[in-house]
Amino acid sequence: MKMSKRIFKSAITLFVMSAMTFSVALWPSVQGATAASQKAALKLPKISISITIGRAKKACGGFGICKITLGKISAAQRTVNGELRATDDGKLQLTLLQKAPEEGGTLFVDQDIPLSQEIARKLGVKNATIQQGEYAFSASKSVLSARMKR
């Protein structure tokens, strides 16, 4: 069956207008979902921590996490201040607030790091452990896998 150019153009126009109407009808619900997820992200606690930069395998040398303590520490060797926040998907987002003594594209955690009860409580969980692994690191941020019990 052969369609004339005029009918074909009309069909395409009708299809495009239907698609636009459908997207406009969905837009408020998409915006509501986005706003809700942004509000939820803002409610997640962010805590100040100090990170001893280094790898357990290398006696706390190299680029990794050797130790995490609650609160900020001023001028300690290989220790930088940072923030830790639990994400909705059960991971921890680590942000360094200072330049690390060493940096790289991969942040190493040579062994599981159990966080103190106080850090876990401030994160809103009963306990939390950062899992051993290699994590992408860029722009002073990394997302770490963690076991957390609510």
N, C-alpha and C positions, 0 to 999 in steps of 0.2 A: 504494500500500500504506500503510495507516494503522497507526502504532505506538501502543500504549497508553502512557499517561503513565509507568507503572511501568517498562516496558521502555526507554523513552527515558531516564529518569533513571539506570537501571542502565548503559546504554551510555555516557552522559556520565561517570558515576563511574568506569567501567572505563577510559575514555580518559584522564581526568585522572590516575588512579593509574599508568597506563602511562607517561605523560609524566613524572611525578614520579620513577618508578623509573629511567627512562632518564637524567634529569638527575643523579640521585644517582650512577649508574654512571659518568657522564662527569666528575663533579666532581674526582676526584683527578688526572686527566690535565690538566684545565684549570688546577688549582692548580700542578701541576708545571711547566707551560709558563709560567705567570706568574712563578713563582719563578726559573725559568731565565732569563727575559728581564730580571728585576730584577738577578740576579747579573751578567749580561752587561753591563748598563748601569753597574753599579758598577765593573767592570774597565776601562771606558774612561777614559783619563787625562784629568785636569782640570788645566790649567796656569794659573798666575798671569800676567797680562799688564797692560800699561798701554795705555789707548786715548786718543788725542788726539781729542776730540770736535769735529767740524766737517765741512764738505763741501769737497771739492777745488774745486768750482766757485765757492765763496765764500771762497777763501783761508783755509780751515779755520774758517769761521764757520758758524753754523746747527747743525742737529742731524743728525749723520751720523758716519761713521767716516773720519777723515782719515789716521790712522796707528796701527799696532799694534806695540808692542815687548814683548819678553819681560821679565818681572819687574815688581815694583811700583816705582812712582816716587812719592816724597813731594812734595807741594806744587809742582806745575808747572801753569802756566796752561792751562786747558781740557783737562787730562789727568786721567783717573780710573782707578782700579784696577778690574780685572775678572777674570773667569775665562772660559776658552775650553775647550770639550769637543767632540770629534767624536762624532756620533751614528751609530747603526747604518745609517741611510739615506743616509750620505754628506754630511750637512750639518754645520754647526758651530753649537753653542749658545753664545751670548754672554750673560754675566751681568755686569751692572755692580755693583760692590760699594760704590760711592759714588754720591751724587747728581750727575748730570751738570749742567754749567752751563746747558744748555738741554735740554728734553725735548719729546717729542711722541708721537703714536700711530704715526708712521712713521719708521724709521731709514733714512737715505739712504746709499748707497754709490755715489758718482758715477763711479768707475772701478774696474776690477779691482784688488784689493790682494793682491799676492803676499806670503805670509808667509815669514819668514826660515827658513833651513834648520834652525836650532835649534828654532824653534817647531814646525815640521813634524815633526821627529824626536821631540819630546816628545809630540806628538799620535799618534805611531806610524805616520807616513806618510813617504814620500820627499819629497814637496812638496805644498803646498796653496795655493790662491788663492781668496780670497773674491770672489765674482762681483758685478759691478755690478748694482744694483737697488734697489728700495724694499722694506723689510721691516717687518712688523708688530712693534711694540714695546709691551710693557706689563709692569708689575710688574718693571722693571729687567731684562727678558729679551727676547731676540730669537733666532730661528733663521735662520741665514744659509745661502744656497746656496754651495757651494764645489766646486771641482775638486780632488780629492785623488788622489794616486797612491801606492798602497801599496808 
